[in-house]
Amino acid sequence: MSYKKPAFLSACILLWGFSLVSHARGNDDCRENRQPAISFVEFQSLDLEQQPPGPITVKGKLKLPIGYHWRRSCYLPKRQLRAVVILHGSAGVDFRGDFYARALNEAGIATLEIDMWEARGITSAADRPPLPLFTYPDAFAALRFLSAHPNIDPDRIGVMGFSWGGVMTMASATELYSTQFWGGLRFAAHVAHYPICYAYNTGIPGSEFSDLTGAPLLIQIGEKDDYDRGSTPCYALKNNLPFEEQSLVEVAAYEDAFHAWDRLQVPTSVIDPFSNLGAGGEVKIVPDVDNAYKSRKKVVRFFRRSL
């Protein structure tokens, strides 16, 4: 399917006016324990695969940290919370989202993990859209939803993504894509896990990575990742930025870590045409418990410092 920029931009502008579908319950949710307040929410996004692009409803799991309310003698969702949008990889929602959400919630940070595949009727990675570009609006739609939530501080919302979601995270750190959705809302911090660094600025639609928004970006990559064949492309991507933007980007490389090392499920492998620096072929997905906990700890520190 061809990429038509005029239709893409026009549809994005039209969707600015769409209302939010639902919100989580607020401070009337009195609780007897300190477990995060979990709710399942919906909001409008844009499906760029449709011709012309049209609206879709994206669903997600919102988790709000809890605090004790002395006057009411119960636990309530906190106010003015920092928050992080979580974007899944090609396989859809899996272990990784909750793995990071639990640690972020314990640090007092709300999370919204969205399901981009359910919204499009996708049941396997083989049916994913042709390029991550087609799901870029979902990240900004989630940002718009959280920005209007009564428990969330709209100026302290970050985003993190895995693989496919990592590519989306990288795009959200640029002015190019931040200005195309919902009035130019911007994330305050970004974490991209194994976002296929070699592919940026290569002419692939959606691969533009320049003119950053000014928000900090953490890229985490494994030295045995079969897409980039190590961390070199990620460091090169950073070093090719203008000098004043290089300080915004931090690259964390994990020795002996494969693609999706923080997916603590049985090892597997996939065939992807974007692997091996674009040559295609097998991608090994091997869990690494030690590096998973190290990278999660680094993510929590990053968002506590940056939001």
C-alpha positions as semicolon CSV with decimal commas, in nm:
position;residue;x (nm);y (nm);z (nm)
1;M;0,000;0,000;0,000
2;S;0,141;0,338;-0,095
3;Y;0,203;0,611;0,159
4;K;0,015;0,932;0,076
5;K;0,126;1,220;0,290
6;P;-0,155;1,467;0,210
7;A;-0,427;1,221;0,314
8;F;-0,222;1,132;0,620
9;L;-0,194;1,494;0,734
10;S;-0,554;1,581;0,654
11;A;-0,691;1,287;0,849
12;C;-0,474;1,372;1,148
13;I;-0,608;1,727;1,153
14;L;-0,968;1,608;1,125
15;L;-0,925;1,372;1,417
16;W;-0,820;1,651;1,653
17;G;-1,185;1,709;1,732
18;F;-1,277;1,351;1,825
19;S;-1,374;1,316;2,190
20;L;-1,233;1,068;2,437
21;V;-1,442;0,755;2,465
22;S;-1,401;0,686;2,834
23;H;-1,199;0,771;3,142
24;A;-1,095;0,572;3,443
25;R;-1,273;0,640;3,765
26;G;-1,120;0,918;3,970
27;N;-1,098;0,995;4,339
28;D;-1,440;0,851;4,425
29;D;-1,276;0,509;4,402
30;C;-1,213;0,446;4,774
31;R;-1,006;0,132;4,841
32;E;-0,897;-0,077;5,137
33;N;-0,553;-0,172;5,000
34;R;-0,256;-0,016;4,824
35;Q;-0,284;-0,210;4,500
36;P;-0,280;0,019;4,193
37;A;-0,621;0,121;4,066
38;I;-0,657;-0,074;3,741
39;S;-0,912;0,019;3,477
40;F;-0,962;-0,062;3,110
41;V;-1,007;0,243;2,893
42;E;-1,078;0,337;2,532
43;F;-0,991;0,634;2,316
44;Q;-0,997;0,737;1,953
45;S;-0,694;0,704;1,727
46;L;-0,633;0,698;1,353
47;D;-0,574;0,399;1,125
48;L;-0,339;0,512;0,849
49;E;-0,380;0,183;0,660
50;Q;-0,736;0,275;0,570
51;Q;-0,773;0,470;0,248
52;P;-0,855;0,738;0,329
53;P;-0,727;0,710;0,689
54;G;-1,009;0,676;0,937
55;P;-1,076;0,663;1,311
56;I;-1,039;0,350;1,522
57;T;-1,091;0,280;1,893
58;V;-0,780;0,176;2,085
59;K;-0,811;0,003;2,422
60;G;-0,563;-0,001;2,706
61;K;-0,494;-0,089;3,068
62;L;-0,450;0,213;3,295
63;K;-0,282;0,168;3,633
64;L;-0,286;0,452;3,886
65;P;-0,066;0,440;4,201
66;I;-0,256;0,463;4,529
67;G;-0,210;0,687;4,834
68;Y;-0,373;0,688;5,178
69;H;-0,642;0,951;5,235
70;W;-0,651;1,021;5,609
71;R;-0,979;1,212;5,616
72;R;-1,163;0,934;5,435
73;S;-0,962;0,651;5,596
74;C;-0,902;0,465;5,272
75;Y;-0,669;0,446;4,974
76;L;-0,734;0,660;4,668
77;P;-0,560;0,712;4,332
78;K;-0,306;0,990;4,369
79;R;-0,339;1,326;4,193
80;Q;-0,093;1,502;3,959
81;L;0,071;1,171;3,876
82;R;0,357;1,122;3,637
83;A;0,264;0,866;3,370
84;V;0,418;0,645;3,101
85;V;0,253;0,511;2,784
86;I;0,369;0,155;2,705
87;L;0,382;0,039;2,340
88;H;0,406;-0,332;2,258
89;G;0,615;-0,507;1,995
90;S;0,520;-0,703;1,683
91;A;0,388;-0,999;1,884
92;G;0,136;-0,777;2,063
93;V;0,086;-0,726;2,436
94;D;0,303;-0,970;2,633
95;F;0,502;-1,010;2,955
96;R;0,714;-0,700;2,905
97;G;0,445;-0,438;2,955
98;D;0,342;-0,556;3,300
99;F;0,705;-0,626;3,394
100;Y;0,791;-0,257;3,359
101;A;0,450;-0,126;3,468
102;R;0,476;-0,296;3,808
103;A;0,809;-0,129;3,882
104;L;0,693;0,208;3,754
105;N;0,373;0,189;3,962
106;E;0,577;0,107;4,273
107;A;0,781;0,421;4,200
108;G;0,462;0,628;4,196
109;I;0,429;0,649;3,818
110;A;0,102;0,568;3,640
111;T;0,109;0,349;3,328
112;L;-0,112;0,308;3,024
113;E;-0,038;-0,003;2,817
114;I;-0,229;0,006;2,491
115;D;-0,323;-0,273;2,248
116;M;-0,272;-0,153;1,893
117;W;-0,337;-0,495;1,739
118;E;-0,679;-0,554;1,897
119;A;-0,794;-0,222;1,755
120;R;-0,704;-0,343;1,404
121;G;-0,820;-0,702;1,433
122;I;-0,461;-0,831;1,418
123;T;-0,405;-1,173;1,578
124;S;-0,039;-1,242;1,495
125;A;0,283;-1,064;1,409
126;A;0,250;-1,190;1,052
127;D;-0,053;-0,964;1,004
128;R;0,105;-0,646;1,142
129;P;0,087;-0,326;0,932
130;P;0,356;-0,281;0,664
131;L;0,548;-0,025;0,873
132;P;0,536;0,117;1,228
133;L;0,444;0,451;1,068
134;F;0,087;0,328;1,035
135;T;0,048;0,310;1,413
136;Y;0,227;0,634;1,507
137;P;-0,107;0,808;1,579
138;D;-0,180;0,559;1,859
139;A;0,107;0,685;2,074
140;F;-0,009;1,045;2,048
141;A;-0,374;0,947;2,099
142;A;-0,270;0,782;2,426
143;L;-0,081;1,099;2,520
144;R;-0,391;1,305;2,447
145;F;-0,605;1,073;2,659
146;L;-0,370;1,092;2,958
147;S;-0,327;1,469;2,924
148;A;-0,699;1,509;2,991
149;H;-0,715;1,262;3,279
150;P;-0,791;1,423;3,619
151;N;-0,524;1,221;3,801
152;I;-0,240;1,284;3,554
153;D;-0,004;1,582;3,523
154;P;-0,016;1,656;3,148
155;D;0,339;1,796;3,152
156;R;0,493;1,478;3,298
157;I;0,397;1,201;3,057
158;G;0,660;0,973;2,906
159;V;0,654;0,687;2,658
160;M;0,837;0,357;2,624
161;G;0,816;0,088;2,358
162;F;0,956;-0,250;2,262
163;S;1,087;-0,317;1,909
164;W;0,788;-0,203;1,695
165;G;0,684;0,017;1,987
166;G;1,044;0,131;2,021
167;V;1,034;0,261;1,663
168;M;0,719;0,454;1,755
169;T;0,894;0,591;2,062
170;M;1,182;0,719;1,850
171;A;0,939;0,894;1,615
172;S;0,764;1,059;1,907
173;A;1,093;1,221;2,008
174;T;1,105;1,423;1,683
175;E;0,936;1,749;1,598
176;L;0,827;1,605;1,263
177;Y;0,582;1,358;1,414
178;S;0,501;1,544;1,735
179;T;0,354;1,830;1,533
180;Q;0,126;1,612;1,318
181;F;-0,112;1,484;1,584
182;W;-0,362;1,653;1,814
183;G;-0,221;2,000;1,829
184;G;0,144;1,914;1,875
185;L;0,135;1,736;2,210
186;R;0,482;1,619;2,316
187;F;0,607;1,351;2,550
188;A;0,836;1,462;2,831
189;A;1,068;1,158;2,813
190;H;1,122;0,854;2,591
191;V;1,258;0,500;2,633
192;A;1,309;0,291;2,316
193;H;1,398;-0,075;2,356
194;Y;1,584;-0,226;2,058
195;P;1,430;0,013;1,797
196;I;1,630;-0,111;1,492
197;C;1,872;0,180;1,483
198;Y;2,034;0,100;1,148
199;A;1,710;0,180;0,962
200;Y;1,681;0,548;1,056
201;N;1,724;0,824;0,799
202;T;1,735;0,567;0,517
203;G;1,432;0,684;0,320
204;I;1,194;0,429;0,471
205;P;0,867;0,613;0,546
206;G;0,862;0,697;0,914
207;S;1,239;0,655;0,960
208;E;1,321;1,024;0,994
209;F;1,516;1,088;1,313
210;S;1,631;1,448;1,345
211;D;1,516;1,779;1,492
212;L;1,439;1,638;1,835
213;T;1,176;1,786;2,066
214;G;1,426;1,846;2,347
215;A;1,297;1,567;2,571
216;P;1,549;1,304;2,687
217;L;1,566;0,968;2,510
218;L;1,705;0,640;2,643
219;I;1,781;0,367;2,388
220;Q;1,842;0,016;2,526
221;I;1,997;-0,244;2,296
222;G;2,151;-0,592;2,323
223;E;2,495;-0,663;2,182
224;K;2,361;-0,982;2,020
225;D;2,051;-0,823;1,870
226;D;1,996;-0,977;1,525
227;Y;1,844;-0,660;1,378
228;D;2,134;-0,422;1,438
229;R;2,396;-0,691;1,495
230;G;2,495;-0,515;1,813
231;S;2,492;-0,163;1,953
232;T;2,708;0,009;1,689
233;P;2,416;0,145;1,479
234;C;2,254;0,298;1,789
235;Y;2,573;0,477;1,891
236;A;2,621;0,592;1,530
237;L;2,266;0,727;1,522
238;K;2,335;0,933;1,833
239;N;2,672;1,055;1,709
240;N;2,527;1,169;1,377
241;L;2,289;1,408;1,550
242;P;2,382;1,776;1,578
243;F;2,615;1,828;1,873
244;E;2,354;2,011;2,079
245;E;2,110;1,717;2,045
246;Q;2,353;1,438;2,127
247;S;2,327;1,509;2,499
248;L;1,953;1,431;2,482
249;V;2,021;1,069;2,384
250;E;2,162;0,795;2,607
251;V;2,246;0,450;2,470
252;A;2,261;0,157;2,713
253;A;2,407;-0,164;2,567
254;Y;2,374;-0,504;2,736
255;E;2,644;-0,762;2,682
256;D;2,530;-1,105;2,558
257;A;2,169;-0,982;2,531
258;F;1,959;-1,081;2,230
259;H;1,659;-0,899;2,086
260;A;1,382;-0,870;2,348
261;W;1,602;-1,001;2,631
262;D;1,347;-0,862;2,880
263;R;1,069;-1,088;2,745
264;L;1,096;-1,345;3,025
265;Q;0,912;-1,619;2,842
266;V;1,035;-1,933;2,664
267;P;1,299;-1,865;2,398
268;T;1,177;-1,838;2,041
269;S;1,281;-1,701;1,704
270;V;1,115;-1,517;1,417
271;I;1,192;-1,447;1,053
272;D;1,182;-1,077;0,970
273;P;1,278;-0,899;0,645
274;F;1,415;-0,606;0,850
275;S;1,663;-0,819;1,048
276;N;2,039;-0,841;0,998
277;L;2,085;-0,481;0,885
278;G;1,808;-0,523;0,628
279;A;1,929;-0,849;0,479
280;G;1,646;-1,038;0,650
281;G;1,652;-1,372;0,823
282;E;1,623;-1,516;1,172
283;V;1,591;-1,313;1,490
284;K;1,667;-1,501;1,812
285;I;1,456;-1,397;2,110
286;V;1,627;-1,524;2,423
287;P;1,527;-1,420;2,777
288;D;1,800;-1,286;3,006
289;V;1,681;-1,252;3,366
290;D;1,976;-1,052;3,498
291;N;1,975;-0,802;3,213
292;A;1,596;-0,776;3,225
293;Y;1,604;-0,658;3,585
294;K;1,900;-0,430;3,516
295;S;1,723;-0,265;3,225
296;R;1,399;-0,230;3,422
297;K;1,584;-0,061;3,706
298;K;1,745;0,177;3,459
299;V;1,406;0,262;3,307
300;V;1,255;0,346;3,645
301;R;1,553;0,567;3,734
302;F;1,531;0,740;3,398
303;F;1,162;0,825;3,429
304;R;1,191;0,929;3,795
305;R;1,466;1,169;3,691
306;S;1,311;1,291;3,365
307;L;0,940;1,329;3,445
